[in-house]
Amino acid sequence: MFLKLLDAVLKTGNRMNVGINRGDAQAFKLDTLIKLVVVKGADGKTTLLHFVVQEIIRTEDARLNGGRQTSNLTLSDDVKCRRLGLQVVSVLSSDLSNVKKAAVMDSDVLSSDVSKLSKGISKIADVVQLNETTVSDDSSRKFSESMNMFMKLAEEEIIRLQAQESVALLFLFISAVDE
């Protein structure tokens, strides 16, 4: 559902920017999503987010009705559309919970932090190995076991983060090439 929102925002932005150099965008920055609640209609109440959600509801309704547009809605059709809209919005609210945080996140800083974590794990491994070769009492053995379990979990988490970073960078690269 989040991808549908992003697609709807992109299409709306392209419609609003027809005729200028930004009118055929292939991507947008996440902080653009915050503007959806700032841009208001002529009535001063309706936001661009309302419009985008209405468009999603309309396309979902058309999809569910076999592709036919429903211009003359009956009362029961309107109720169905509203229910569908509530389902769309309820899913979107959970999808959007971290967008504001993600919009201000710097990918270079994040990459640097993951790299530092990986180097820190390597340093811990050196300390554990040194501990194992120099001290051989019971507390040293327990320390080594505990640290080895920690390092295994930390390494798995770092590998997961690096994989997610690679996917995100690939997505950004593809978006940049499409522009």
One Martini backbone bead per residue (centre of mass of N, CA, C, O) as a GRO file, in nm:
protein
  179
    1MET     BB    1   0.056   0.065  -0.018
    2PHE     BB    2   0.296   0.257  -0.011
    3LEU     BB    3   0.352   0.244  -0.317
    4LYS     BB    4   0.085   0.374  -0.397
    5LEU     BB    5   0.138   0.641  -0.264
    6LEU     BB    6   0.397   0.715  -0.414
    7ASP     BB    7   0.271   0.704  -0.694
    8ALA     BB    8   0.051   0.919  -0.642
    9VAL     BB    9   0.245   1.149  -0.571
   10LEU     BB   10   0.401   1.152  -0.835
   11LYS     BB   11   0.158   1.202  -1.023
   12THR     BB   12   0.065   1.462  -0.889
   13GLY     BB   13   0.326   1.623  -0.929
   14ASN     BB   14   0.327   1.597  -1.239
   15ARG     BB   15   0.056   1.742  -1.283
   16MET     BB   16   0.143   2.012  -1.139
   17ASN     BB   17   0.427   2.020  -1.337
   18VAL     BB   18   0.332   2.082  -1.603
   19GLY     BB   19   0.575   2.237  -1.826
   20ILE     BB   20   0.811   2.160  -1.648
   21ASN     BB   21   1.106   2.009  -1.547
   22ARG     BB   22   0.924   1.849  -1.306
   23GLY     BB   23   0.684   1.695  -1.484
   24ASP     BB   24   0.885   1.410  -1.521
   25ALA     BB   25   0.918   1.247  -1.273
   26GLN     BB   26   1.069   0.945  -1.107
   27ALA     BB   27   1.115   1.107  -0.834
   28PHE     BB   28   1.141   1.165  -0.469
   29LYS     BB   29   1.156   1.306  -0.177
   30LEU     BB   30   1.047   1.227   0.138
   31ASP     BB   31   0.988   1.528   0.234
   32THR     BB   32   0.740   1.564   0.044
   33LEU     BB   33   0.523   1.426   0.225
   34ILE     BB   34   0.487   1.666   0.422
   35LYS     BB   35   0.343   1.857   0.206
   36LEU     BB   36   0.058   1.721   0.194
   37VAL     BB   37  -0.047   1.893   0.460
   38VAL     BB   38   0.016   2.192   0.357
   39VAL     BB   39  -0.142   2.166   0.106
   40LYS     BB   40  -0.422   2.358   0.009
   41GLY     BB   41  -0.722   2.428  -0.072
   42ALA     BB   42  -0.966   2.662  -0.129
   43ASP     BB   43  -1.111   2.585   0.157
   44GLY     BB   44  -0.858   2.526   0.374
   45LYS     BB   45  -0.888   2.197   0.441
   46THR     BB   46  -0.796   2.057   0.201
   47THR     BB   47  -0.558   1.833   0.121
   48LEU     BB   48  -0.339   1.661  -0.069
   49LEU     BB   49  -0.385   1.401   0.084
   50HIS     BB   50  -0.683   1.375   0.028
   51PHE     BB   51  -0.655   1.353  -0.277
   52VAL     BB   52  -0.471   1.104  -0.290
   53VAL     BB   53  -0.663   0.915  -0.141
   54GLN     BB   54  -0.898   0.944  -0.339
   55GLU     BB   55  -0.740   0.827  -0.579
   56ILE     BB   56  -0.690   0.553  -0.456
   57ILE     BB   57  -0.984   0.478  -0.416
   58ARG     BB   58  -1.068   0.501  -0.712
   59THR     BB   59  -0.867   0.286  -0.824
   60GLU     BB   60  -0.958   0.056  -0.640
   61ASP     BB   61  -1.249   0.054  -0.735
   62ALA     BB   62  -1.185  -0.001  -1.032
   63ARG     BB   63  -1.036  -0.265  -0.982
   64LEU     BB   64  -1.281  -0.411  -0.836
   65ASN     BB   65  -1.469  -0.330  -1.110
   66GLY     BB   66  -1.298  -0.411  -1.370
   67GLY     BB   67  -1.208  -0.095  -1.464
   68ARG     BB   68  -1.457   0.064  -1.401
   69GLN     BB   69  -1.589   0.359  -1.376
   70THR     BB   70  -1.756   0.543  -1.099
   71SER     BB   71  -1.960   0.818  -1.139
   72ASN     BB   72  -2.245   0.686  -1.041
   73LEU     BB   73  -2.303   0.683  -0.723
   74THR     BB   74  -2.428   0.514  -0.488
   75LEU     BB   75  -2.473   0.478  -0.162
   76SER     BB   76  -2.339   0.195  -0.144
   77ASP     BB   77  -2.087   0.274  -0.305
   78ASP     BB   78  -1.995   0.499  -0.115
   79VAL     BB   79  -1.959   0.316   0.132
   80LYS     BB   80  -1.751   0.131   0.004
   81CYS     BB   81  -1.542   0.351  -0.053
   82ARG     BB   82  -1.505   0.439   0.241
   83ARG     BB   83  -1.409   0.168   0.345
   84LEU     BB   84  -1.169   0.150   0.159
   85GLY     BB   85  -1.042   0.413   0.258
   86LEU     BB   86  -0.998   0.319   0.550
   87GLN     BB   87  -0.810   0.089   0.476
   88VAL     BB   88  -0.596   0.256   0.338
   89VAL     BB   89  -0.535   0.453   0.575
   90SER     BB   90  -0.464   0.242   0.793
   91VAL     BB   91  -0.217   0.136   0.640
   92LEU     BB   92  -0.065   0.405   0.596
   93SER     BB   93  -0.011   0.489   0.890
   94SER     BB   94   0.194   0.259   0.938
   95ASP     BB   95   0.382   0.321   0.692
   96LEU     BB   96   0.434   0.643   0.788
   97SER     BB   97   0.574   0.648   1.076
   98ASN     BB   98   0.896   0.674   0.943
   99VAL     BB   99   0.927   0.901   0.724
  100LYS     BB  100   1.039   1.146   0.876
  101LYS     BB  101   1.298   1.005   0.966
  102ALA     BB  102   1.395   0.919   0.678
  103ALA     BB  103   1.410   1.206   0.545
  104VAL     BB  104   1.662   1.299   0.753
  105MET     BB  105   1.839   1.081   0.656
  106ASP     BB  106   2.179   0.995   0.609
  107SER     BB  107   2.335   0.765   0.414
  108ASP     BB  108   2.634   0.820   0.479
  109VAL     BB  109   2.610   0.799   0.784
  110LEU     BB  110   2.492   0.516   0.792
  111SER     BB  111   2.730   0.375   0.651
  112SER     BB  112   2.941   0.462   0.856
  113ASP     BB  113   2.812   0.327   1.106
  114VAL     BB  114   2.821   0.036   0.999
  115SER     BB  115   3.127   0.029   0.960
  116LYS     BB  116   3.199   0.085   1.258
  117LEU     BB  117   3.061  -0.165   1.371
  118SER     BB  118   3.231  -0.372   1.217
  119LYS     BB  119   3.504  -0.281   1.340
  120GLY     BB  120   3.421  -0.327   1.636
  121ILE     BB  121   3.387  -0.634   1.611
  122SER     BB  122   3.679  -0.690   1.536
  123LYS     BB  123   3.797  -0.584   1.803
  124ILE     BB  124   3.650  -0.782   1.986
  125ALA     BB  125   3.773  -1.036   1.862
  126ASP     BB  126   4.064  -0.968   1.947
  127VAL     BB  127   4.013  -0.963   2.252
  128VAL     BB  128   3.904  -1.251   2.280
  129GLN     BB  129   4.152  -1.391   2.165
  130LEU     BB  130   4.351  -1.281   2.374
  131ASN     BB  131   4.204  -1.395   2.621
  132GLU     BB  132   4.226  -1.700   2.537
  133THR     BB  133   4.554  -1.702   2.528
  134THR     BB  134   4.615  -1.578   2.833
  135VAL     BB  135   4.345  -1.694   2.965
  136SER     BB  136   4.218  -2.007   3.163
  137ASP     BB  137   3.966  -1.951   3.316
  138ASP     BB  138   3.632  -1.957   3.384
  139SER     BB  139   3.567  -1.652   3.335
  140SER     BB  140   3.701  -1.640   3.056
  141ARG     BB  141   3.521  -1.848   2.920
  142LYS     BB  142   3.251  -1.700   2.968
  143PHE     BB  143   3.330  -1.445   2.823
  144SER     BB  144   3.380  -1.573   2.546
  145GLU     BB  145   3.100  -1.694   2.504
  146SER     BB  146   2.940  -1.432   2.528
  147MET     BB  147   3.091  -1.273   2.304
  148ASN     BB  148   3.040  -1.474   2.072
  149MET     BB  149   2.734  -1.445   2.075
  150PHE     BB  150   2.727  -1.144   2.026
  151MET     BB  151   2.888  -1.139   1.758
  152LYS     BB  152   2.699  -1.312   1.595
  153LEU     BB  153   2.453  -1.124   1.616
  154ALA     BB  154   2.593  -0.865   1.511
  155GLU     BB  155   2.679  -0.975   1.235
  156GLU     BB  156   2.395  -1.039   1.133
  157GLU     BB  157   2.290  -0.748   1.155
  158ILE     BB  158   2.499  -0.617   0.967
  159ILE     BB  159   2.427  -0.783   0.717
  160ARG     BB  160   2.136  -0.684   0.704
  161LEU     BB  161   2.201  -0.381   0.676
  162GLN     BB  162   2.376  -0.407   0.418
  163ALA     BB  163   2.151  -0.522   0.242
  164GLN     BB  164   1.955  -0.282   0.272
  165GLU     BB  165   2.151  -0.073   0.162
  166SER     BB  166   2.186  -0.197  -0.119
  167VAL     BB  167   1.893  -0.173  -0.203
  168ALA     BB  168   1.869   0.135  -0.169
  169LEU     BB  169   2.099   0.210  -0.365
  170LEU     BB  170   1.978   0.073  -0.610
  171PHE     BB  171   1.721   0.241  -0.618
  172LEU     BB  172   1.866   0.514  -0.651
  173PHE     BB  173   2.013   0.443  -0.911
  174ILE     BB  174   1.767   0.380  -1.084
  175SER     BB  175   1.635   0.659  -1.046
  176ALA     BB  176   1.872   0.823  -1.168
  177VAL     BB  177   1.874   0.685  -1.450
  178ASP     BB  178   1.573   0.757  -1.526
  179GLU     BB  179   1.632   1.073  -1.536
   0.00000   0.00000   0.00000
